[in-house]
């Protein structure tokens, strides 16, 4: 079995989200496009929350502070979906509903 070793870690330069896709543009010219449903918190976010993202460190990860969502570039390159458990996601979703009804 071989292991992928990157010569240089790619860095995020832009993020675009539609109702169906998450697109991450990297500084090496690549764009990663993944289904939005890989990240349920982003699916349930408002457009304002989706657009409130920031880079962590030198661009090794993307954070959505309003959603407590963090996506690392390494995971995107490896094709990893959100690792959040169903129970954790359901608690998060319930907490959002209680805030909107308060």
Secondary structure, DSSP 4 states (H G I P E B T S, - for coil): ------SS---EEEEEE-SSEEEEEETTS-EEEEEGGGSHHHHTS-HHHHH--EEETTTTEEEETTTTEEEEHHHHHHT------HHHHHHHHHHHHHHHT-
